[in-house]
Amino acid sequence: MTTILVLNGPNLGRLGTREPEVYGSETLEEIGAGLAASVPDGVEVDFRQSDDEAELIGWIHEAVDRRLPVVLNPAAFTHYSYALRDAAAQLKQAGVPLVEVHLSNPHSRETFRHTSVISGVATGVIAGFGPDSYHLAVQAVLRSLG
């Protein structure tokens, strides 16, 4: 069985009620359920969310150790968490796919959102397609695994 870790950063647990004009009205739980239902047999989506930077880093370390591909929505940590970036760099060093994902398009928003410290160590970045961003990211991971 192939497991893909889908990791979500701070405030994403508030989806559905937090700025629906930006992030949509779907909850994170609904996004996770839809994603799990969409993957082929033999693929498991392990969908997690934390507002805690240290917990996200621990999950990335787990992915490195277990060689699990990661879809990561770092949320606000995208723009300044060098600790998260350094953990994510270990995935790249290990040859493990990492796709950075965003519901909105950060480049069409405030200037401070235009910089990602994660993108430079990610296999790829998908942004601006709402919940479909997650589906596109998982498809990209599956293709990279062959």
N, CA, C and O atoms as a GROMACS GRO file, in nm:
protein
  584
    1MET      N    1   0.084  -0.118   0.000
    1MET     CA    2   0.000   0.000   0.000
    1MET      C    3   0.088   0.125   0.000
    1MET      O    4   0.188   0.131   0.072
    2THR      N    5   0.052   0.222  -0.079
    2THR     CA    6   0.119   0.352  -0.083
    2THR      C    7   0.045   0.448   0.009
    2THR      O    8  -0.077   0.462   0.001
    3THR      N    9   0.120   0.512   0.096
    3THR     CA   10   0.062   0.614   0.184
    3THR      C   11   0.117   0.749   0.145
    3THR      O   12   0.238   0.766   0.126
    4ILE      N   13   0.027   0.846   0.134
    4ILE     CA   14   0.065   0.985   0.108
    4ILE      C   15   0.023   1.067   0.229
    4ILE      O   16  -0.094   1.069   0.266
    5LEU      N   17   0.121   1.134   0.290
    5LEU     CA   18   0.089   1.224   0.401
    5LEU      C   19   0.042   1.356   0.342
    5LEU      O   20   0.110   1.415   0.258
    6VAL      N   21  -0.073   1.402   0.386
    6VAL     CA   22  -0.125   1.533   0.346
    6VAL      C   23  -0.128   1.617   0.473
    6VAL      O   24  -0.212   1.596   0.560
    7LEU      N   25  -0.036   1.711   0.481
    7LEU     CA   26  -0.016   1.789   0.603
    7LEU      C   27  -0.064   1.932   0.584
    7LEU      O   28  -0.038   1.995   0.481
    8ASN      N   29  -0.135   1.981   0.683
    8ASN     CA   30  -0.197   2.112   0.677
    8ASN      C   31  -0.156   2.195   0.798
    8ASN      O   32  -0.160   2.148   0.912
    9GLY      N   33  -0.118   2.319   0.771
    9GLY     CA   34  -0.068   2.409   0.874
    9GLY      C   35  -0.175   2.491   0.944
    9GLY      O   36  -0.293   2.457   0.942
   10PRO      N   37  -0.130   2.600   1.008
   10PRO     CA   38  -0.214   2.676   1.100
   10PRO      C   39  -0.336   2.739   1.034
   10PRO      O   40  -0.333   2.785   0.920
   11ASN      N   41  -0.443   2.739   1.111
   11ASN     CA   42  -0.572   2.800   1.078
   11ASN      C   43  -0.653   2.724   0.973
   11ASN      O   44  -0.767   2.760   0.947
   12LEU      N   45  -0.595   2.620   0.913
   12LEU     CA   46  -0.670   2.547   0.812
   12LEU      C   47  -0.782   2.463   0.873
   12LEU      O   48  -0.875   2.423   0.803
   13GLY      N   49  -0.774   2.436   1.001
   13GLY     CA   50  -0.883   2.370   1.071
   13GLY      C   51  -1.008   2.456   1.079
   13GLY      O   52  -1.115   2.408   1.116
   14ARG      N   53  -0.995   2.583   1.045
   14ARG     CA   54  -1.106   2.679   1.048
   14ARG      C   55  -1.172   2.695   0.911
   14ARG      O   56  -1.263   2.777   0.896
   15LEU      N   57  -1.126   2.618   0.812
   15LEU     CA   58  -1.187   2.629   0.680
   15LEU      C   59  -1.337   2.604   0.688
   15LEU      O   60  -1.385   2.529   0.772
   16GLY      N   61  -1.408   2.668   0.599
   16GLY     CA   62  -1.554   2.658   0.598
   16GLY      C   63  -1.616   2.782   0.661
   16GLY      O   64  -1.723   2.827   0.619
   17THR      N   65  -1.549   2.836   0.762
   17THR     CA   66  -1.598   2.958   0.826
   17THR      C   67  -1.498   3.072   0.815
   17THR      O   68  -1.536   3.188   0.825
   18ARG      N   69  -1.372   3.042   0.797
   18ARG     CA   70  -1.267   3.144   0.790
   18ARG      C   71  -1.254   3.197   0.647
   18ARG      O   72  -1.215   3.123   0.556
   19GLU      N   73  -1.285   3.320   0.627
   19GLU     CA   74  -1.271   3.388   0.499
   19GLU      C   75  -1.316   3.301   0.381
   19GLU      O   76  -1.236   3.270   0.292
   20PRO      N   77  -1.444   3.262   0.379
   20PRO     CA   78  -1.489   3.175   0.269
   20PRO      C   79  -1.475   3.240   0.132
   20PRO      O   80  -1.469   3.169   0.031
   21GLU      N   81  -1.471   3.373   0.125
   21GLU     CA   82  -1.451   3.440  -0.004
   21GLU      C   83  -1.310   3.416  -0.058
   21GLU      O   84  -1.287   3.431  -0.178
   22VAL      N   85  -1.217   3.378   0.029
   22VAL     CA   86  -1.080   3.348  -0.012
   22VAL      C   87  -1.058   3.197  -0.022
   22VAL      O   88  -1.002   3.148  -0.120
   23TYR      N   89  -1.104   3.124   0.080
   23TYR     CA   90  -1.071   2.982   0.093
   23TYR      C   91  -1.185   2.888   0.059
   23TYR      O   92  -1.166   2.766   0.058
   24GLY      N   93  -1.303   2.941   0.031
   24GLY     CA   94  -1.418   2.856   0.000
   24GLY      C   95  -1.494   2.816   0.124
   24GLY      O   96  -1.456   2.851   0.236
   25SER      N   97  -1.602   2.744   0.103
   25SER     CA   98  -1.690   2.707   0.214
   25SER      C   99  -1.673   2.563   0.259
   25SER      O  100  -1.735   2.520   0.356
   26GLU      N  101  -1.590   2.488   0.190
   26GLU     CA  102  -1.566   2.348   0.226
   26GLU      C  103  -1.477   2.342   0.350
   26GLU      O  104  -1.380   2.417   0.361
   27THR      N  105  -1.509   2.253   0.442
   27THR     CA  106  -1.425   2.235   0.561
   27THR      C  107  -1.304   2.150   0.526
   27THR      O  108  -1.302   2.081   0.424
   28LEU      N  109  -1.203   2.155   0.611
   28LEU     CA  110  -1.085   2.072   0.589
   28LEU      C  111  -1.122   1.924   0.595
   28LEU      O  112  -1.067   1.843   0.520
   29GLU      N  113  -1.213   1.889   0.683
   29GLU     CA  114  -1.258   1.750   0.694
   29GLU      C  115  -1.323   1.705   0.563
   29GLU      O  116  -1.301   1.592   0.518
   30GLU      N  117  -1.402   1.793   0.502
   30GLU     CA  118  -1.466   1.759   0.375
   30GLU      C  119  -1.362   1.744   0.264
   30GLU      O  120  -1.373   1.655   0.180
   31ILE      N  121  -1.264   1.831   0.264
   31ILE     CA  122  -1.157   1.820   0.164
   31ILE      C  123  -1.084   1.686   0.181
   31ILE      O  124  -1.059   1.616   0.083
   32GLY      N  125  -1.052   1.651   0.305
   32GLY     CA  126  -0.982   1.525   0.333
   32GLY      C  127  -1.064   1.404   0.292
   32GLY      O  128  -1.010   1.310   0.234
   33ALA      N  129  -1.193   1.406   0.322
   33ALA     CA  130  -1.280   1.293   0.286
   33ALA      C  131  -1.290   1.279   0.135
   33ALA      O  132  -1.285   1.168   0.083
   34GLY      N  133  -1.304   1.391   0.065
   34GLY     CA  134  -1.310   1.386  -0.081
   34GLY      C  135  -1.182   1.335  -0.143
   34GLY      O  136  -1.183   1.261  -0.241
   35LEU      N  137  -1.071   1.375  -0.083
   35LEU     CA  138  -0.941   1.330  -0.132
   35LEU      C  139  -0.924   1.180  -0.110
   35LEU      O  140  -0.881   1.108  -0.200
   36ALA      N  141  -0.959   1.133   0.008
   36ALA     CA  142  -0.947   0.990   0.039
   36ALA      C  143  -1.034   0.906  -0.054
   36ALA      O  144  -0.996   0.796  -0.093
   37ALA      N  145  -1.153   0.958  -0.088
   37ALA     CA  146  -1.245   0.885  -0.175
   37ALA      C  147  -1.199   0.884  -0.320
   37ALA      O  148  -1.245   0.802  -0.399
   38SER      N  149  -1.109   0.974  -0.356
   38SER     CA  150  -1.071   0.989  -0.496
   38SER      C  151  -0.947   0.911  -0.537
   38SER      O  152  -0.918   0.898  -0.656
   39VAL      N  153  -0.874   0.857  -0.440
   39VAL     CA  154  -0.749   0.789  -0.475
   39VAL      C  155  -0.777   0.644  -0.516
   39VAL      O  156  -0.875   0.585  -0.472
   40PRO      N  157  -0.691   0.588  -0.599
   40PRO     CA  158  -0.712   0.450  -0.642
   40PRO      C  159  -0.691   0.350  -0.528
   40PRO      O  160  -0.632   0.382  -0.426
   41ASP      N  161  -0.741   0.230  -0.549
   41ASP     CA  162  -0.717   0.122  -0.453
   41ASP      C  163  -0.567   0.106  -0.434
   41ASP      O  164  -0.489   0.120  -0.528
   42GLY      N  165  -0.529   0.077  -0.311
   42GLY     CA  166  -0.388   0.058  -0.280
   42GLY      C  167  -0.318   0.186  -0.239
   42GLY      O  168  -0.198   0.186  -0.210
   43VAL      N  169  -0.392   0.298  -0.236
   43VAL     CA  170  -0.336   0.426  -0.194
   43VAL      C  171  -0.413   0.475  -0.073
   43VAL      O  172  -0.536   0.480  -0.074
   44GLU      N  173  -0.340   0.511   0.030
   44GLU     CA  174  -0.400   0.566   0.151
   44GLU      C  175  -0.358   0.712   0.165
   44GLU      O  176  -0.241   0.745   0.147
   45VAL      N  177  -0.454   0.798   0.197
   45VAL     CA  178  -0.426   0.937   0.226
   45VAL      C  179  -0.432   0.955   0.377
   45VAL      O  180  -0.537   0.934   0.438
   46ASP      N  181  -0.321   0.992   0.436
   46ASP     CA  182  -0.313   1.019   0.580
   46ASP      C  183  -0.319   1.171   0.595
   46ASP      O  184  -0.218   1.240   0.578
   47PHE      N  185  -0.436   1.224   0.627
   47PHE     CA  186  -0.468   1.366   0.624
   47PHE      C  187  -0.459   1.421   0.766
   47PHE      O  188  -0.531   1.376   0.855
   48ARG      N  189  -0.371   1.520   0.787
   48ARG     CA  190  -0.347   1.574   0.921
   48ARG      C  191  -0.343   1.727   0.918
   48ARG      O  192  -0.311   1.788   0.815
   49GLN      N  193  -0.376   1.789   1.031
   49GLN     CA  194  -0.369   1.934   1.045
   49GLN      C  195  -0.318   1.969   1.183
   49GLN      O  196  -0.353   1.905   1.282
   50SER      N  197  -0.233   2.072   1.188
   50SER     CA  198  -0.186   2.122   1.317
   50SER      C  199  -0.158   2.271   1.306
   50SER      O  200  -0.112   2.320   1.203
   51ASP      N  201  -0.185   2.342   1.414
   51ASP     CA  202  -0.147   2.482   1.426
   51ASP      C  203  -0.007   2.494   1.485
   51ASP      O  204   0.044   2.605   1.502
   52ASP      N  205   0.054   2.382   1.517
   52ASP     CA  206   0.182   2.376   1.588
   52ASP      C  207   0.296   2.346   1.491
   52ASP      O  208   0.299   2.239   1.430
   53GLU      N  209   0.387   2.439   1.476
   53GLU     CA  210   0.500   2.422   1.385
   53GLU      C  211   0.582   2.298   1.420
   53GLU      O  212   0.624   2.224   1.331
   54ALA      N  213   0.605   2.275   1.548
   54ALA     CA  214   0.686   2.161   1.591
   54ALA      C  215   0.620   2.029   1.552
   54ALA      O  216   0.688   1.934   1.514
   55GLU      N  217   0.489   2.021   1.562
   55GLU     CA  218   0.419   1.898   1.525
   55GLU      C  219   0.432   1.874   1.374
   55GLU      O  220   0.454   1.760   1.332
   56LEU      N  221   0.417   1.978   1.294
   56LEU     CA  222   0.435   1.964   1.149
   56LEU      C  223   0.575   1.916   1.115
   56LEU      O  224   0.593   1.829   1.030
   57ILE      N  225   0.675   1.972   1.182
   57ILE     CA  226   0.813   1.930   1.160
   57ILE      C  227   0.830   1.783   1.196
   57ILE      O  228   0.895   1.708   1.123
   58GLY      N  229   0.773   1.741   1.307
   58GLY     CA  230   0.778   1.600   1.347
   58GLY      C  231   0.715   1.509   1.244
   58GLY      O  232   0.766   1.400   1.217
   59TRP      N  233   0.604   1.552   1.185
   59TRP     CA  234   0.539   1.471   1.082
   59TRP      C  235   0.626   1.462   0.956
   59TRP      O  236   0.630   1.358   0.891
   60ILE      N  237   0.695   1.570   0.922
   60ILE     CA  238   0.785   1.565   0.806
   60ILE      C  239   0.903   1.473   0.836
   60ILE      O  240   0.946   1.398   0.748
   61HIS      N  241   0.954   1.477   0.957
   61HIS     CA  242   1.061   1.383   0.995
   61HIS      C  243   1.012   1.239   0.980
   61HIS      O  244   1.084   1.152   0.931
   62GLU      N  245   0.889   1.214   1.022
   62GLU     CA  246   0.829   1.081   1.007
   62GLU      C  247   0.826   1.042   0.859
   62GLU      O  248   0.859   0.929   0.823
   63ALA      N  249   0.787   1.136   0.773
   63ALA     CA  250   0.781   1.109   0.629
   63ALA      C  251   0.920   1.076   0.574
   63ALA      O  252   0.935   0.986   0.491
   64VAL      N  253   1.021   1.149   0.619
   64VAL     CA  254   1.158   1.122   0.575
   64VAL      C  255   1.198   0.981   0.617
   64VAL      O  256   1.248   0.903   0.535
   65ASP      N  257   1.176   0.948   0.743
   65ASP     CA  258   1.217   0.818   0.796
   65ASP      C  259   1.143   0.702   0.730
   65ASP      O  260   1.201   0.596   0.709
   66ARG      N  261   1.015   0.724   0.696
   66ARG     CA  262   0.934   0.618   0.635
   66ARG      C  263   0.931   0.627   0.483
   66ARG      O  264   0.869   0.543   0.417
   67ARG      N  265   0.996   0.728   0.428
   67ARG     CA  266   1.000   0.752   0.283
   67ARG      C  267   0.859   0.768   0.227
   67ARG      O  268   0.824   0.709   0.125
   68LEU      N  269   0.777   0.849   0.296
   68LEU     CA  270   0.640   0.874   0.254
   68LEU      C  271   0.632   1.006   0.178
   68LEU      O  272   0.681   1.108   0.227
   69PRO      N  273   0.571   1.007   0.060
   69PRO     CA  274   0.552   1.132  -0.012
   69PRO      C  275   0.458   1.224   0.067
   69PRO      O  276   0.372   1.178   0.142
   70VAL      N  277   0.479   1.356   0.047
   70VAL     CA  278   0.405   1.455   0.125
   70VAL      C  279   0.342   1.558   0.033
   70VAL      O  280   0.404   1.608  -0.060
   71VAL      N  281   0.215   1.588   0.062
   71VAL     CA  282   0.147   1.706   0.010
   71VAL      C  283   0.136   1.798   0.131
   71VAL      O  284   0.079   1.761   0.233
   72LEU      N  285   0.191   1.918   0.119
   72LEU     CA  286   0.200   2.010   0.232
   72LEU      C  287   0.135   2.144   0.200
   72LEU      O  288   0.174   2.212   0.105
   73ASN      N  289   0.036   2.179   0.280
   73ASN     CA  290  -0.017   2.316   0.279
   73ASN      C  291   0.037   2.381   0.405
   73ASN      O  292  -0.022   2.366   0.512
   74PRO      N  293   0.148   2.453   0.394
   74PRO     CA  294   0.209   2.510   0.514
   74PRO      C  295   0.137   2.632   0.567
   74PRO      O  296   0.171   2.682   0.674
   75ALA      N  297   0.036   2.681   0.495
   75ALA     CA  298  -0.042   2.797   0.536
   75ALA      C  299   0.052   2.913   0.568
   75ALA      O  300   0.145   2.939   0.491
   76ALA      N  301   0.032   2.983   0.678
   76ALA     CA  302   0.114   3.101   0.710
   76ALA      C  303   0.262   3.066   0.726
   76ALA      O  304   0.347   3.152   0.707
   77PHE      N  305   0.293   2.942   0.763
   77PHE     CA  306   0.434   2.903   0.777
   77PHE      C  307   0.508   2.909   0.643
   77PHE      O  308   0.631   2.911   0.640
   78THR      N  309   0.434   2.911   0.533
   78THR     CA  310   0.492   2.921   0.400
   78THR      C  311   0.594   3.033   0.390
   78THR      O  312   0.698   3.019   0.326
   79HIS      N  313   0.563   3.144   0.454
   79HIS     CA  314   0.634   3.268   0.429
   79HIS      C  315   0.754   3.294   0.520
   79HIS      O  316   0.833   3.384   0.494
   80TYR      N  317   0.766   3.215   0.628
   80TYR     CA  318   0.873   3.250   0.722
   80TYR      C  319   0.931   3.133   0.802
   80TYR      O  320   1.027   3.153   0.876
   81SER      N  321   0.876   3.014   0.790
   81SER     CA  322   0.923   2.906   0.876
   81SER      C  323   1.044   2.835   0.814
   81SER      O  324   1.031   2.740   0.738
   82TYR      N  325   1.161   2.884   0.851
   82TYR     CA  326   1.283   2.820   0.804
   82TYR      C  327   1.302   2.684   0.869
   82TYR      O  328   1.367   2.596   0.811
   83ALA      N  329   1.246   2.665   0.987
   83ALA     CA  330   1.254   2.534   1.051
   83ALA      C  331   1.174   2.431   0.971
   83ALA      O  332   1.220   2.319   0.951
   84LEU      N  333   1.056   2.469   0.924
   84LEU     CA  334   0.975   2.379   0.841
   84LEU      C  335   1.044   2.355   0.707
   84LEU      O  336   1.044   2.243   0.656
   85ARG      N  337   1.103   2.459   0.651
   85ARG     CA  338   1.178   2.446   0.526
   85ARG      C  339   1.294   2.350   0.541
   85ARG      O  340   1.317   2.266   0.453
   86ASP      N  341   1.369   2.361   0.650
   86ASP     CA  342   1.483   2.273   0.672
   86ASP      C  343   1.439   2.127   0.687
   86ASP      O  344   1.507   2.036   0.639
   87ALA      N  345   1.326   2.106   0.753
   87ALA     CA  346   1.272   1.969   0.762
   87ALA      C  347   1.232   1.920   0.624
   87ALA      O  348   1.262   1.806   0.587
   88ALA      N  349   1.163   2.004   0.547
   88ALA     CA  350   1.119   1.966   0.413
   88ALA      C  351   1.237   1.938   0.321
   88ALA      O  352   1.227   1.852   0.233
   89ALA      N  353   1.347   2.007   0.340
   89ALA     CA  354   1.466   1.985   0.258
   89ALA      C  355   1.518   1.842   0.274
   89ALA      O  356   1.579   1.787   0.182
   90GLN      N  357   1.493   1.781   0.388
   90GLN     CA  358   1.535   1.642   0.409
   90GLN      C  359   1.460   1.548   0.317
   90GLN      O  360   1.514   1.445   0.276
   91LEU      N  361   1.334   1.582   0.285
   91LEU     CA  362   1.259   1.500   0.189
   91LEU      C  363   1.327   1.504   0.053
   91LEU      O  364   1.345   1.401  -0.012
   92LYS      N  365   1.364   1.624   0.011
   92LYS     CA  366   1.433   1.639  -0.118
   92LYS      C  367   1.562   1.559  -0.119
   92LYS      O  368   1.592   1.490  -0.216
   93GLN      N  369   1.641   1.570  -0.011
   93GLN     CA  370   1.768   1.497  -0.002
   93GLN      C  371   1.747   1.347  -0.008
   93GLN      O  372   1.833   1.274  -0.059
   94ALA      N  373   1.634   1.301   0.043
   94ALA     CA  374   1.604   1.158   0.044
   94ALA      C  375   1.536   1.112  -0.086
   94ALA      O  376   1.510   0.993  -0.104
   95GLY      N  377   1.506   1.206  -0.175
   95GLY     CA  378   1.440   1.170  -0.300
   95GLY      C  379   1.293   1.140  -0.283
   95GLY      O  380   1.234   1.067  -0.363
   96VAL      N  381   1.232   1.196  -0.178
   96VAL     CA  382   1.090   1.172  -0.149
   96VAL      C  383   1.010   1.292  -0.202
   96VAL      O  384   1.043   1.406  -0.171
   97PRO      N  385   0.904   1.266  -0.281
   97PRO     CA  386   0.827   1.377  -0.336
   97PRO      C  387   0.761   1.464  -0.229
   97PRO      O  388   0.708   1.414  -0.129
   98LEU      N  389   0.764   1.595  -0.254
   98LEU     CA  390   0.696   1.693  -0.170
   98LEU      C  391   0.629   1.793  -0.262
   98LEU      O  392   0.696   1.861  -0.341
   99VAL      N  393   0.497   1.802  -0.254
   99VAL     CA  394   0.423   1.901  -0.332
   99VAL      C  395   0.364   2.002  -0.234
   99VAL      O  396   0.287   1.968  -0.145
  100GLU      N  397   0.403   2.128  -0.254
  100GLU     CA  398   0.347   2.239  -0.177
  100GLU      C  399   0.213   2.275  -0.240
  100GLU      O  400   0.202   2.286  -0.362
  101VAL      N  401   0.112   2.294  -0.158
  101VAL     CA  402  -0.022   2.321  -0.210
  101VAL      C  403  -0.084   2.438  -0.135
  101VAL      O  404  -0.062   2.458  -0.016
  102HIS      N  405  -0.164   2.516  -0.210
  102HIS     CA  406  -0.238   2.627  -0.150
  102HIS      C  407  -0.376   2.634  -0.214
  102HIS      O  408  -0.390   2.613  -0.334
  103LEU      N  409  -0.476   2.662  -0.133
  103LEU     CA  410  -0.613   2.677  -0.184
  103LEU      C  411  -0.625   2.802  -0.270
  103LEU      O  412  -0.681   2.797  -0.380
  104SER      N  413  -0.572   2.912  -0.221
  104SER     CA  414  -0.575   3.038  -0.296
  104SER      C  415  -0.443   3.053  -0.371
  104SER      O  416  -0.350   2.974  -0.353
  105ASN      N  417  -0.435   3.156  -0.454
  105ASN     CA  418  -0.311   3.186  -0.524
  105ASN      C  419  -0.238   3.294  -0.445
  105ASN      O  420  -0.276   3.411  -0.451
  106PRO      N  421  -0.133   3.257  -0.372
  106PRO     CA  422  -0.063   3.357  -0.291
  106PRO      C  423  -0.011   3.477  -0.371
  106PRO      O  424   0.002   3.586  -0.317
  107HIS      N  425   0.018   3.457  -0.499
  107HIS     CA  426   0.074   3.563  -0.580
  107HIS      C  427  -0.029   3.668  -0.622
  107HIS      O  428   0.007   3.774  -0.672
  108SER      N  429  -0.157   3.636  -0.601
  108SER     CA  430  -0.261   3.734  -0.632
  108SER      C  431  -0.311   3.803  -0.505
  108SER      O  432  -0.411   3.875  -0.507
  109ARG      N  433  -0.240   3.781  -0.396
  109ARG     CA  434  -0.281   3.837  -0.267
  109ARG      C  435  -0.178   3.937  -0.217
  109ARG      O  436  -0.101   3.991  -0.297
  110GLU      N  437  -0.176   3.963  -0.089
  110GLU     CA  438  -0.085   4.062  -0.031
  110GLU      C  439   0.060   4.026  -0.064
  110GLU      O  440   0.095   3.909  -0.079
  111THR      N  441   0.142   4.130  -0.074
  111THR     CA  442   0.281   4.113  -0.114
  111THR      C  443   0.357   4.017  -0.023
  111THR      O  444   0.439   3.939  -0.071
  112PHE      N  445   0.331   4.020   0.108
  112PHE     CA  446   0.406   3.933   0.198
  112PHE      C  447   0.380   3.786   0.168
  112PHE      O  448   0.461   3.700   0.206
  113ARG      N  449   0.269   3.754   0.101
  113ARG     CA  450   0.238   3.615   0.068
  113ARG      C  451   0.308   3.567  -0.059
  113ARG      O  452   0.300   3.449  -0.092
  114HIS      N  453   0.378   3.655  -0.129
  114HIS     CA  454   0.440   3.618  -0.255
  114HIS      C  455   0.566   3.535  -0.238
  114HIS      O  456   0.612   3.472  -0.334
  115THR      N  457   0.622   3.532  -0.119
  115THR     CA  458   0.745   3.457  -0.094
  115THR      C  459   0.714   3.329  -0.018
  115THR      O  460   0.646   3.330   0.084
  116SER      N  461   0.765   3.219  -0.071
  116SER     CA  462   0.756   3.090  -0.002
  116SER      C  463   0.896   3.040   0.028
  116SER      O  464   0.979   3.030  -0.062
  117VAL      N  465   0.922   3.010   0.154
  117VAL     CA  466   1.050   2.950   0.190
  117VAL      C  467   1.048   2.799   0.165
  117VAL      O  468   1.152   2.733   0.174
  118ILE      N  469   0.931   2.744   0.135
  118ILE     CA  470   0.915   2.600   0.112
  118ILE      C  471   0.938   2.564  -0.035
  118ILE      O  472   0.994   2.459  -0.065
  119SER      N  473   0.895   2.650  -0.126
  119SER     CA  474   0.896   2.618  -0.270
  119SER      C  475   1.031   2.571  -0.321
  119SER      O  476   1.037   2.482  -0.406
  120GLY      N  477   1.138   2.628  -0.271
  120GLY     CA  478   1.271   2.593  -0.319
  120GLY      C  479   1.313   2.451  -0.290
  120GLY      O  480   1.406   2.401  -0.353
  121VAL      N  481   1.248   2.385  -0.197
  121VAL     CA  482   1.283   2.246  -0.166
  121VAL      C  483   1.170   2.150  -0.205
  121VAL      O  484   1.180   2.029  -0.183
  122ALA      N  485   1.062   2.204  -0.263
  122ALA     CA  486   0.949   2.121  -0.304
  122ALA      C  487   0.973   2.064  -0.443
  122ALA      O  488   1.043   2.124  -0.525
  123THR      N  489   0.915   1.950  -0.468
  123THR     CA  490   0.916   1.892  -0.602
  123THR      C  491   0.836   1.980  -0.697
  123THR      O  492   0.873   1.998  -0.812
  124GLY      N  493   0.725   2.034  -0.646
  124GLY     CA  494   0.639   2.122  -0.725
  124GLY      C  495   0.545   2.198  -0.635
  124GLY      O  496   0.534   2.169  -0.516
  125VAL      N  497   0.476   2.296  -0.694
  125VAL     CA  498   0.382   2.380  -0.621
  125VAL      C  499   0.253   2.390  -0.700
  125VAL      O  500   0.254   2.414  -0.821
  126ILE      N  501   0.141   2.372  -0.631
  126ILE     CA  502   0.009   2.386  -0.694
  126ILE      C  503  -0.071   2.483  -0.607
  126ILE      O  504  -0.084   2.463  -0.486
  127ALA      N  505  -0.124   2.588  -0.670
  127ALA     CA  506  -0.194   2.690  -0.593
  127ALA      C  507  -0.307   2.751  -0.675
  127ALA      O  508  -0.301   2.759  -0.798
  128GLY      N  509  -0.410   2.792  -0.603
  128GLY     CA  510  -0.515   2.873  -0.663
  128GLY      C  511  -0.636   2.798  -0.715
  128GLY      O  512  -0.724   2.859  -0.775
  129PHE      N  513  -0.643   2.669  -0.695
  129PHE     CA  514  -0.753   2.590  -0.747
  129PHE      C  515  -0.849   2.542  -0.639
  129PHE      O  516  -0.924   2.447  -0.661
  130GLY      N  517  -0.847   2.607  -0.523
  130GLY     CA  518  -0.935   2.566  -0.414
  130GLY      C  519  -0.904   2.423  -0.374
  130GLY      O  520  -0.789   2.380  -0.380
  131PRO      N  521  -1.006   2.349  -0.333
  131PRO     CA  522  -0.984   2.209  -0.293
  131PRO      C  523  -0.924   2.122  -0.404
  131PRO      O  524  -0.858   2.022  -0.376
  132ASP      N  525  -0.946   2.161  -0.529
  132ASP     CA  526  -0.886   2.085  -0.640
  132ASP      C  527  -0.734   2.089  -0.636
  132ASP      O  528  -0.668   2.001  -0.692
  133SER      N  529  -0.676   2.190  -0.570
  133SER     CA  530  -0.530   2.195  -0.555
  133SER      C  531  -0.479   2.068  -0.489
  133SER      O  532  -0.375   2.015  -0.530
  134TYR      N  533  -0.551   2.018  -0.389
  134TYR     CA  534  -0.510   1.895  -0.320
  134TYR      C  535  -0.518   1.776  -0.416
  134TYR      O  536  -0.426   1.693  -0.419
  135HIS      N  537  -0.625   1.766  -0.493
  135HIS     CA  538  -0.640   1.655  -0.586
  135HIS      C  539  -0.529   1.657  -0.692
  135HIS      O  540  -0.472   1.552  -0.725
  136LEU      N  541  -0.499   1.774  -0.744
  136LEU     CA  542  -0.391   1.786  -0.842
  136LEU      C  543  -0.257   1.748  -0.780
  136LEU      O  544  -0.174   1.684  -0.846
  137ALA      N  545  -0.235   1.786  -0.656
  137ALA     CA  546  -0.109   1.752  -0.588
  137ALA      C  547  -0.096   1.602  -0.569
  137ALA      O  548   0.011   1.546  -0.593
  138VAL      N  549  -0.202   1.536  -0.527
  138VAL     CA  550  -0.196   1.391  -0.507
  138VAL      C  551  -0.175   1.321  -0.642
  138VAL      O  552  -0.099   1.224  -0.649
  139GLN      N  553  -0.239   1.368  -0.747
  139GLN     CA  554  -0.216   1.310  -0.879
  139GLN      C  555  -0.069   1.325  -0.920
  139GLN      O  556  -0.010   1.233  -0.976
  140ALA      N  557  -0.011   1.440  -0.892
  140ALA     CA  558   0.130   1.463  -0.926
  140ALA      C  559   0.220   1.368  -0.847
  140ALA      O  560   0.316   1.314  -0.901
  141VAL      N  561   0.189   1.349  -0.720
  141VAL     CA  562   0.268   1.256  -0.638
  141VAL      C  563   0.258   1.115  -0.695
  141VAL      O  564   0.359   1.047  -0.710
  142LEU      N  565   0.136   1.071  -0.727
  142LEU     CA  566   0.119   0.936  -0.779
  142LEU      C  567   0.194   0.917  -0.911
  142LEU      O  568   0.253   0.812  -0.934
  143ARG      N  569   0.191   1.018  -0.997
  143ARG     CA  570   0.266   1.009  -1.123
  143ARG      C  571   0.416   1.000  -1.098
  143ARG      O  572   0.488   0.928  -1.166
  144SER      N  573   0.463   1.076  -0.998
  144SER     CA  574   0.607   1.074  -0.971
  144SER      C  575   0.653   0.939  -0.914
  144SER      O  576   0.770   0.902  -0.928
  145LEU      N  577   0.561   0.868  -0.852
  145LEU     CA  578   0.594   0.737  -0.797
  145LEU      C  579   0.593   0.628  -0.903
  145LEU      O  580   0.647   0.519  -0.883
  146GLY      N  581   0.529   0.660  -1.018
  146GLY     CA  582   0.526   0.566  -1.131
  146GLY      C  583   0.428   0.462  -1.109
  146GLY      O  584   0.411   0.374  -1.194
   0.00000   0.00000   0.00000
